[in-house]
Amino acid sequence: MQLHRTLFLAVSLAGTAVGQAGAPAQQDTLQALLTEVRQLRQTLVVIQRLAVQQQHVEALSRQLDQVREQIARSAQESNALAAALAANEARLAKEQQSGAVRHDIEDEIKKVKVVMEEKAVRDQQQQARDSQLAGQLQAEQAKLNELNDRLDGLERAMQPAAGK
């Protein structure tokens, strides 16, 4: 909306300047105004794209942080499962009888091993997701940097015009 107002104002001023006199100085002024409007439009477009890209980068960053937190929690769970397995195996080694107690310990060991195997698959999936998100984040950050560079270039291009 602001862009439309700016363009309307610039065109109105330019039309007024042309209508009043056809002098070359006024043509130069008109051309300078049109150039300035184009630069402003380009800058606004880049700023809008920059804002959208920044939001995208932030969303990917949050997703990556969440996956990495899950991986850290998963590592703690793996340590707890490994400790439980070791404790059950130690209990089994000490158990002399072949009765129900030994059978219960063996069942518990089997259950823990199944959980550990399932968890290993989920851990691999989380690691793959981490790698995927890290790659996406890097690519999107590069796009953001490119937009920042374009904005800097537009700013530098407008500085000499502002100094005239």
N, C-alpha and C positions, 0 to 999 in steps of 0.2 A: 504494500500500500504506500509506504514511504517512497519507494522507488518510482511509483507512478506519479506521485505529487512532484517529486524532484524533476522527472522528465517533463511533466506538463509545465512546470514553472520555467524550466530552461527553454523549452520550445516557445512558450508565450513570450518570454523576454527576447528570444532570438527573432521571433516574428515581429515584435514591436520595433526592434532595432532595424530590421530590414525595411519595414514599412515607413519609418521616419526618413531615412535617407539611404541612398545606394552607395555611399562613399566606401572606398576600399578599407578604411579603418574600421568601419562598422562590420564589414564582411569578415575582417580578421577577428573582431570581437565575437561575432557569431560562430565562427569556426572554433575559436578557443572555448566558447561555452559548450558547443557540441562535443568537443574532445573531452572536456571535463566531465560531462554527463556520461559519456561512454566509459570513462575510467571509473566513475562512481558506480555505474551499473556492474562493471566487471568486478569491482571490489566487493560489492554487495553479494554477488553470486558466489564468489570465493568464500566470503565470510559465512554464508549460509551452508555451503558444502563443508566448510571447516567445522561448523557446529555439529552437523549431522555425523561427520566422521569421528569427531571427538566423543560423541555419545556411543558410537559403535565400538570404539577402542575401549571405552570405560566398561561397557557391557561385557566384552570379551575378557577384559582384565578381571572383572568380578567372577565370571565363570571359571577362569583359570585358577583364581584363588580358592574357589569352592572345591574344585577337583583336587587341588593340592592339599587342602585341609582333609578331604576324604582319604587321600592317600596316606597322610600322616596318621589319621585315626586307624586306618586299616593296618598300618605297620604295628601300631600298639596292640591291636587285636591279634595279629599274627604272633607277636611275642607272647601274649597271654595263652594262646592256643598251644604254642610250642612248649611253654612251661607246663601246661596241663597235661600234654602228651608225655613229657618227660616224667612228671610226677606219677602218672598212671603206669608207665612202664617200670618205674622204680618199685611201685607197690606190687606190680605183677611179679617182678623178680624176687621180691621178699616173700610173696605168698607161697606157702609150702603145700597147701591143700589144693586139690583139684575140684573142689566143690563149687557151690553157687557163687561164692565170693570171687573166686578166680574167673569164673565165667562172666560175672558182672564187670569186672575190670577189663577183660578182653573186649566186651561189647562197648564199653566206654572208649577204649582206645580206637576201635573201628569207627565209632561215631565222630571222634575228634579228627581222625584222618580224613573222613569224608568231608567234614566241614572245612578242613584245611585245603583240600583239593578244590572244592567249590570256590573258596575264597581266593585261591591262586588264580583261577580263571577271571574272577571279578577284578582282581588286582591288575592283571594284564590289560583288561579292558580300560581300567582307569588310567593306566600308564599310556595307553594308546590315545585316549581322549586328551590327556595332558599334552602329549606331543602334538596332536592335531590343533588344540587351542593355542599352544605356544607358537606354532607356525602361522596360524591365522592372525594372532595378535601382532606378530612381527610384520606380516604383510600389511595389515591395516595401519600399524604405526608408521610404516614407510609411506603409505598414502597420505596420512596426516602430516608427516614431515614435508611431503611434496606440496601439499596445499599451503602449509605455512611458508614454504619457500616462494610459492607463487604470490602469496599475499605480501611478503617482503619485497618481491620484485615490483609489484604494483605500487607499493608505497614508495619505493625508490624512484619509480617512473613519475610519480606525481610530485615529488619534492622539487625538481627543477621547475615544473610548471607553477608550483605555489610560490617559488621565489621570484618569478617574473613580474 
